[in-house]
């Protein structure tokens, strides 16, 4: 593995376009797969995973940003296949009654976080910034955490807080079913990775840059040192002013989804002050690690984002030479819907368990890893931290797959060392995310 990013001569400026689960045994539940026994499942499922973009992936109003998530509608997920392989029982079609995606134990195992999640994070606060209101956010989070054996995180015990972009706990935005799916996903992933962390949900009045940016500033003002953002849009000449107005917070780890439409740069992932988080396909393997990853790409228009910014300056710690400006991404985590994660949601849908994918999964996961690693050093920008561990065992290098066509290979193709779709790789413990 290289200790510095690959040297490329050309530059390309990327643009983005805007269950019943498997029946299993008690031994599997004990092992942490988190799915209840269900022997009377309905029809046998097709093996091909189908999914739809969550409603917030389409702007409600002109100029609004979009969330970065997909909800699985059918087929067998990687989690279901894993269960079936262990139980020897034919998988059945998933419905909302039982989880059919990866749970906390799986994610911690994949990223070497089992020990850290059990002992780290107490006193830290992860902020989730999303648009509109999820009236069931706290109760849905309680269901997720209870199912997986995580401690309660409620307003009453001080662990959970929900506020508007101005910090109000009573005057909240209008409710929205699509963004509620996104909110449930983000809250559940933060909980899965850092169960001892406090969580603050900051709800913007709308998905405009101004309102989401105001919510970002409010999250930091309320004391969060880790802020997850699962939204984005096309780059524009205005973004450098947004950088300084909303995303320039030294000493705060800000994570942003790289996008879900394949190759092409997207903002705010290309802000020089944030950690741009790409997406992978995560599967079990016979390796020592027990897991393997490749670039998430489903089609020419679906997959993790990456690219060279047209506007944002290159931060000093990013040294690849093919892109003279900010390069996206920095690190990555699971995002493929076919290898998706379980989420509990009840607002605007049949209350129950759903499997989600998209880089809306990977951004809160990485925020959680930063939180497990500890409070960032004052005056630093934590996006730099993984670069200090580039080429070491603290990151799982992702070396296969691609997310589109590009003139400079590493912009869109996984390579040994740094590449656009997956950055320097995925977490292997917390070391690469600490000061």
CORNORJO-V514690 format. One record per run of one state. SS is the DSSP state (alpha for helix, beta for strand, coil for the rest). FROM is the first residue (numbers start at 1). LEN is the number of residues. Records with the same first field share a line. If there is no record, write none. Layout:
SS->FROM-LEN + FROM-LEN
//
This chain:
coil->1-12 + 14-12 + 31-13 + 45-5 + 54-1 + 58-8 + 68-2 + 75-3 + 88-4 + 93-9 + 103-1 + 111-3 + 120-5 + 132-1 + 134-3 + 148-12 + 165-10 + 176-1 + 194-4 + 205-4 + 222-4 + 230-1 + 234-5 + 248-5 + 258-3 + 262-2 + 265-2 + 268-7 + 285-6 + 296-1 + 300-2 + 304-2 + 314-11 + 329-2 + 335-2 + 340-1 + 346-6 + 358-1 + 374-8 + 389-6 + 397-5 + 403-6 + 414-5 + 420-3 + 424-2 + 428-3 + 434-2
beta->13-1 + 44-1 + 50-4 + 66-2 + 70-5 + 92-1 + 102-1 + 125-7 + 133-1 + 160-5 + 175-1 + 198-7 + 226-4 + 231-3 + 253-5 + 261-1 + 264-1 + 267-1 + 275-10 + 291-5 + 297-3 + 302-2 + 306-8 + 325-4 + 331-4 + 341-5 + 352-6 + 395-2 + 402-1 + 413-1 + 419-1 + 423-1 + 426-2
alpha->26-5 + 55-3 + 78-10 + 104-7 + 114-6 + 137-11 + 177-17 + 209-13 + 239-9 + 337-3 + 359-15 + 382-7 + 409-4 + 431-3
//
